[in-house]
Amino acid sequence: MPPRLHANSVPASIIPCPSVRSQSAQTFRQCREFSQSSCRRETLRRREMYAWLNGPGAALKNPLPGSTNYLGAYDKYGNLWRARPGWTPKKLDEEKEETKEEPKSDEEKDASSEGQEPADELEMSVRRDEERKQKSVAKAEKDDELPPERLEDLRPFPLNKYFRSQSVLSEELREAIYQRVVNEGASVSLASVEFGVSNERVGAVVRLKQLEKQYIAEGKTLAVPYAKAVLEMVPKTPYIDPKLPENKGKRPVQHESINDLIVHPATRQQLFVPVSESREFTRVDAGKAFDNNLLPADERIPHPELVTAERELAAGLSFAERTRLAQQRLQKENERKQKIEAKKQEELKKLRTVPGRRWDFVFQDISVENAGKDGRNDKGVGWRYGLPHEDRKKGQVKIPTKVEA
């Protein structure tokens, strides 16, 4: 055991602070200082931090309703960039009166005592908040109203000027998408056009809403307060209900571009296609240059019907004529889908399934003639197991030998 140090030999740099000195007669505890200043005095950075919290940062203690309240929205003095000079938020007393909780019924009390939120509490709470906001906006004067957020107000990190927070779907918009697809039977593409949301996002919203309602039916607890808190902190895409009289003639807010084209793997290579000067090289020709089965961009976008509608509008067709043509295209599309489904059912009927102990064996009748005369048809047996290409064979010419007129 090493010998103990005497009190007179202890360095002055590790003298304990009076605040942590032990009152007993035992050996005192040593206190490590994390700054060069003494323990009783505050450091410069700590004083600056408290000065900011009590000064410009005090505006962030009480978040403004309907605002993201990012640091980029305030100047160094704690004033909103988009607010007029001398603007102050509403009185807290009015907000408290508006946000008073309604008395709960016996059923809600029983549900809350069990730790389970009511069935539609998330939707009802969001609707009550929206109603309170509408009432407050109607009562407020024009001088007290804030203008809508700009791009500069959506910067959560002031030092990163190139990052802006993206909007998320509001709870009303998600519920409207779910009701339109599930209850009203609209297709995913139609809901995508109506609400300005991509097909993938519409499918995700419907699936998540189904899981949410399934969890509620099973009696599982939902994180409703957490969801409300997150939705209040991020920008949201509102839902414009066309049934309301004040929204008559308004178009829905576009959440994202619904016609973004996904890069096809066949177009990732660089090609040099010789074309005569007198020939018109269109998008159809460009698609065939990469792959014979590659469709042009006008047909590969998620909503090609919008391109057709714009062309008909530019051609000067009347509204009744455009509606009739749209109904004809929709009917043809439904007939095509029915034929494809009937063909799949016929192919399934041709398959014979023999159940086994661990696996089911599926048999299908195959003809030798399916391989074609050269044996390279994709319908032939064994084609998928690796038929070598002829690129590296001798005598194969891989550069263009003629120019199509």
N, C-alpha and C positions, 0 to 999 in steps of 0.2 A: 504494500500500500504506500503510495507516494506521500511525502510529508506535506502537511497543510501550510498554506501561506499565512504569514502574520499580517496583521492589519496595517502595519507601517510599510510593508513591502508591496502592497497592492497599488497598481498604477492609478494615476488620477483619472485616466480616460474611462475606467469602468467603475467609478464611484456610483453607488446606487442613488436613484432618485428618492427624494423624501416621500413622494406619494406612494411608493411601493415598499417602504422600509417596514420590516416586520416589527410588531410591537413586543414580541416575546424575546426572551433572552437567548434564543437560538441564533445560529449563524445567519447573518442578513443575506437576502437574495440580491443577486446582481441584475441590473436592468440594462439592456442594450438599447442604445439610442439609434434611431433610424435616420436622423438628420444631424446636421452640424450644430444646430441651435440647441438650446437647453430644453428640457422636458416641459418647462412651464410656459414657454413662449411658443407661439404659433409660427410656422414657417411662412415665407412669402407666398408660395403656391397655395397653401391652405387658406391664407387670407384672401387671395384672389378668387379662390373657388367659392368661399362664403360670400364674398362681395357679388359674384355673378349670380349665386342662388337667390340672394336677397334683392338683387337689382334686375337686370334683363331676364334672368332665368325664372323670375317669379311669375311671368306670363304663362309658363308651361305647367304650373301647378294645377290650374283650373283649365282643362282643355276646352276649346270653343266648340260648340255643337256644329256638326256638318263641316268640320275642317280637319285636315290631317295634323296640323300643329307640328310640322317638322322644323328643325333648326334653320333650314334655308329660307323659311317664310318670314323670319324676323331679322331685323338689323341688330347691330351691336348694342343698341339702347333698349331692346326688347319691344320694338314697335313693328307691327305688321307692315310688310311692303305694300300690300294691295289695299290697305285701309286708308281712309282719308286722314289728314292731320287732326289730331285731337279726338280720334275715335276711341271710345271705351266700350267694353262689353256690357251686356245687360246686367241688371241688378241680380244678385244671387237670390234675393227673396222671391222674385218672380219665377226664377228657375226652380226653386224649391217647391213653390205652389204648383207649377206645372208638372213636376216629377213626383208628386205625392202618389204613393201606392194606393190602389183601390183595395177595399176590404176583400179578403179572400173568402170564398165559399167553403162549406164543409168538405166538399170533394177535393178542392185544391189543398186544404189543410191536411187532409189525410194523405194526399199524394206527396206533399212536401215533407210530411213527417216520415214517410217511408224512404225518402231520398230520391224520389222519381219526379221529374218535371211533368206537368200536364201534357196532354197529347200534342196540342198545337201551340205550346207556349212560345216557342221561338218565333213562329209566324205572327202570333197575336201581339207579342211584345214589340216586334219590329213595326207592325202596323200602328200600334199606339204611339210609338215614338214618331212615326211619320205624321200622324194626325196632330200631335202636339207641336211638331215643327211647323206644319202648315198654319196652325192657329197663331203661333207666335209670329210668323212672318206676316200674317194678315194684320195683326195688331201693331206690329212695329212700324216706326216711321221710316221714310226713305233714307234719312240721314244715318240711321242706325244699322242699316242693312250692309252686309259685306258683299263685295263683288265676287264672282266665281273665281276659283283657284286658277292660277296661271301655271305654266310649265316650271317657272322658277320656284313656285311654292311646293313643288313635288320633289324637292331634293332633300332626302333625309340626312345626307352627309355634306356639310357646307364645303369641305375641301375638295370633294369630287363633283365637279360641275357637269360631268357627262353622264351621271347616273340619275335617273328619275324614276320614281316609284310608279309602277303600272297599276291600272285600275283592276278591281275584281268585281265579280257579279254580286249585285245586292241580293238580299234574301227575297225581296219581292220578285225580282227578275228570275231567280232560280225556281221559285214556286210557280210563276207563270209559264216557264218552259216545261216544267213537269206536268202541269195541268193540260197544256196544249198537246203534248205528245201522248201522254198516257190516257187521260180522260177523254179528250176530243179526238184522238186517233190520228193526229197529223203526222206526216213523215218527218224524219230527222232533217232532211234537206229543206223542207218547207219551213220548219221552225227556225232553221239556221238563217234563212232569208228574212223571215218576219222579225226576228229579234236582233239580227246583226251579230250572231255568234257562230263560230265555226262548227262544222259537223262533229268533230272530235269532242269539243267542249260540250255540245248539246248532249251527246251520248254519255259523257262523264257526269253531267248534272243529273240526268235521269237515273243513272245507276246509283249515285250517292243519295239522291232523294228516296229511292226505293229502300236502300239500306237504313236510312234514318227512320222511315216510317215502320220498317220491320223491327228495328230496335225498340221503338216506342211501343209497338204491339207486344213485344216480348217482355216489357217491363224493365228494360235496361236504362240506366241513368245517362243522360246526355249532358255534355259540358256546355249548357246554354249560356251561362255568364261569360265563359271564356270566348265563345263564338261572338257574342255581342261586343265584348271588349276589343277583339281583333278587328271586327268590322268598323268600329268607331275610329280606329287609328289609321286605316288605309283608305285610299280613294276608291270610290265605288261607282259602278255604272248604273244609273237609276233605271227604273222601269216606268215607261210612259204608257199608262193604261188607255187604250183608245176608246173605252166605254165611257170615260168621264167627259163631261161637256167641255171642261177647260183644255183638254188635250185633243180636241177635234182638229184634224188637219195636220197634227204634228207627226213627224216621222220618228221611229225609234232611234235611240242613241247607238251608233255603231260601236260595239265593244272592240272589235278587231276586224281585220280584213278577212273576208270569207272566201276569197278567190285566190289565196296564195297557192302557187304551183309547187308541188314537191319535185325535187330534182330526180329525174329518172336515172337509174344506173347506166343505161346505154348512152346517155349524153355526157358522161364524164370523160370521154376520150376525145382527142382532137383529130378532126378529119379534114382532108383537102379534097373537095369534090369539084372537078372541072365542069363549068357550065358555060354554054354559049352565050354571047352577049344579047342575042335576040330572044332568049328564053326568059320567062318570068318565073323566078324561083320563089315559091311560096312556103308557108309554114308546113304544109302537107309534104312538100318535097324535102324539107329539112328533116322532118320526122322519119321519112322513109330512108334518108341517107344514113341515119344512125341505126335504125331497125325497121324492117318491113312492117312489123306489127305496131310500131309506135305511132300513136295518134297525135295530131297537132295540138298546140297549146289551147286552142279554143274549145277542144273537146275533152281535154284532160283535166281542166279545172273542175273544182267541186260543183260548180253551178253553171253548166253551159247554157242553161235556159235563160240566164240573165243576158248573155251575149246576144242570143237570138232576139230577146225582147228589145234590147237597145238598137239592133239593126232594123227591126220593124218600126220602132219609133222614129228612127232617122229616115226611113223610107216614106213617112207621112201617112201611115195607116191609122185609121180611126180606133177609138178605144174598143168599140164593139167588135171590130175585125180582129184586133189583137187578142181579145178575150176568146173569140171563137178558135183562133189558131192555137192558143195556149191549151184550150180544152182538148183539141184534137191531138196535140203532142202528148198530153198527159194520158189520154186514152191509149195511144199507140205504145207508150212506155209501159202501161199496165199490162197490155196484151203481150208485150215482149217478155216481161217478167213472168207472166203465167206460163208462157211456152217454155222458158228456161226451167221453171219449177217442175212442169210436167215431164220434161226430158230427164231431169234428175230422178224423178220418181220411177220412170221407166228403166233407167240404168240400175237403180237399186233393186227392182224386181228381178232383173236378170242375174243378180248375184245369189249364190247359194251359200248359206251359212251352216256349218256343222259345229255344234257346240262341243267343246272338249273339257277335260278336267281343269286345265289352267288357262287355255286360250281357246278362242273361237276361230275356226278355219273358214276362210271365205274363198269360194271358187267362182271363176268366171270363164265362160266359153270364149276361146281365142281362135281365130282363123289364121292360117299361114299367109293368106292373101293380103292381110293387113299390112305386112311389111313392105309391099310395093314391089316393083320390078327390080329396083336396085337394092332392095333390102335396107334402105336408110329412112324409111318412113317412121315418124315418131309413134305411130299406133302399133308398130310391130313389137313382138316379144323380145326383150333384152335390150331395147334401145336405151332405156334409162340407166342401164348398168355400165355404160361407157362405150360409146362408139367413137373411135378416134377421128379427129378432124384431118382434113387433107391439106392443111396450110404448109406443113413441112415436107410434103412429098415433092419429088423432082418434077419439073414441068408445070407446076402450078403458078399461074400468073396472078399476082395480087395487086397490081397497079391498074388503073383504068386504061383501057385500050380504045375506048370510043367515047364520044360526047353525044348525049341524047339531045335531039333538036327540040 
